[in-house]
Amino acid sequence: DIALDVHIDFCEVAIAEQGEVRSAGRIQTKPEEIELFAQSLGARDRVALEVTGNAWESKRLIEPHVAEVIVVSPGDTGIRSARAKTDRLDARALARLLAAGELDPVWVPDRPTRVMRRRLKRRGQLVSARSRSKNQIHATLMRCLVGRPPFSDLFGVKGRRWLAGLALPEEERESVDSALRQIEFLDSEIEAVERLISAAALESAEVRRLM
């Protein structure tokens, strides 16, 4: 039984074998290093790692070479609350739990689900960035005592024309124009990712069934 304590730059490796747990060094968190490590494992080996941003790709690289790759939630292992915490000790603790059969794997989404999740998250980030840019413009109008805009949609065609015609101090005009350029760019990015989301949704049997 092998455990990996996965970090951005490296993975700490621990092995549980015949009732003993030992550290087995580090490997770099790079595809070629993980692939080489995976090739050194046996077809009957089991590997455990905690959920991190790079856990799914690590699992994908290791899985063809071993019997099982278990991805677990850090909150379920109790390792975070341990008094003594180092990367080496964390890896050993995970290996010990794996050997004892005390790890419950999290649900592993298939690739279409992972792709959809990533696109939805990206859309959320883009929308948040656009909202920040719009709020910057509202804050500028407040600072300049412009008052409430005469349009319900300040960022529609009429609203943007009204913004362009406002007499503002030079530095505030720069702020508004910069924010408008950001909004225009973010609008195009949101539209692009929404097209991908829509296309994938229409190809999904589950979504079509819901519709």
N, C-alpha and C positions, 0 to 999 in steps of 0.2 A: 504494500500500500504506500502510495507516494502522495505527498502534499506539496502544494506550491503556494507560497505567500507572495502574491503578485503585486509588483509596483510598476511605476512608469518606466524605470530604467532597468530593473532586474527582477528576477524571481528567486526567492530563497527556497531551497529544496530540502525536504525532510523525508526519510524513509522509515516505515514501521515494518519490521520483519522479525518473525519468531519471538514475539513478545518484547522486542527492544526497539527503541526509536532513536535514530541518529540523524545528524545533519549531513547533507550531501552537497554543500556548496551552493554556489549561485550560477544562474545563467542569465544572459542579457535578454531583456524583453524585446526581442527582434524576431521576425518570422523565421529567418534561417536558423537562429539559435534554438528556438523552440522546436522547430522541425527536427533538427539534429538530435536534440534531447529526446524527443518523442520516439525517434528511431532506435534509441538505445534501450527503450522499455520493452517489456515482454507482453505477449498477447493476452496473458492472464492478469496483468497488473491492473490496479484501479488507481485513479488519480483524483484528488480533491483540490478545489480552489474556491476562494470566496468570490462573491459577485463584486466586480469592479468594472470600470469602463472598458478594459481590454480583456475581460474574462471570456466573452463569447468567441472572440477570434482565437484566443489561446486554446479554448476547448475544441474549436473546429480543427486546429492543427494537430492536436494530440490524439483526438478521438479515433482516427483510423488505425492507430498503432497499439491500442490497449483494449481491455475488456470493457471499461466504463470510465467516463469522466463525470464526476459529481460536482456541480456548482451549488454552493450553499450560501445562505444569507449570513452576513457577519453577525447580525443580531441574534441568530439562533445558536451560535457556537459557544458563547460565553467568553470568547478569547479577548474581546475588547475590555472586559471588566477585570481581567487578570492583573494581579499586583505587579508582577515582573513582566515587562513587555519589551521584547526586541523582535526583529524580523525572524531571527533563528528560532526563538522560543515559540513564536506564533506558528511557524511552519511545523515545528515538532508537535505542538498541541493539536493542530489540524490533522496531522498524520495519526496521532494517537486516537482521536475521535473517529477517524475513518476505519482504523483497524478494529475498534470496539463496536462498530456498527451503529454509532450514535449520531450520524449525520443524515438530515433530511434534505434531499435536493430540492431546489426551487424549480418551478416550472420553466422549461426552456422553450422560448418561442421559436417557431420555424422561421426560415429566411423571409418569406413574404410579410410575416408579422413584424419582424425586426426592421425591415425596410419601411413599412408603413409607420411604425413608431418613430423612426428617425426623421421621416419627412414631416410627420405631424409636430414633432418637437421643433424642427427647424422652422416650420410655419409659425409656431407660437413665439419663437425667439424673434423672428422678423416682425411680427405684429407688435410685440413689446417694444422693439426698437423704433418702429414707426410711431407708436403712441408717445414715446419719449420726445421724438422730434416735434410732434404736434403740440405737446405740452410746452416745449421751449417757445414756440410761437405764441401760445396763449400767455405765457409769462412775460414775453416781450411787450405784448399789447397792454398788459396790466401795468408794467413799469412805465410805459409811455402814456398812460391815462387815455388810451384810445376808446375805452368803453366796450360794451358788448357788440360783437360783430352783427351786422344787419342780415346775416344769412344763417339758416339752420346748419348748413354744411359749409363750414369755412374753407374746406379744402376741395370743394367742387370747382367747376369752371368759373362761376361768378365770384365765389369766395376768393379764389386765387387772383382773379383780376382786381378785386377790391384790395387785397393785400399788396399787390404790386403798385397800386396807386397811392398808398399811404405815405405821408410825409413823416419820415422817421429820422432820428439822428443816424449818422453814418454807421456807427458801430452796431446799432440795433437793426438797421437795414441789412447789414452783412449777416447778422444772426438769422434773420427771417429768411433771406435768400438761401443761405446754407442749409437751413432746416428744410426748406421746400425742395431743394435738390435731393436731399436725403430721402424725403418722403416719396418723391418721384421714382428714385431708384428702388426703394423698398417695395413700392407698389408693384413694380415689374417683377421683383423677386418673389413676392407673395403670389402673384398671378402664375408664375412659372411653376412653383411647387404645388399650387392648387391643381394645376392641370395634371401633374403627375399623380397626385392623390386621387383625383377623379377617375383617371384612366385605370389605375390599379383597382379602384373600388368597383368599377363597371366590369372588370374581368374576374372579380371574386364571386364564386358561387354562393358564398355565405351572404355577401352584401346583396346580391340579386334576389336571394330568397327573402331577405328582410324587406326589400323594396316591393 
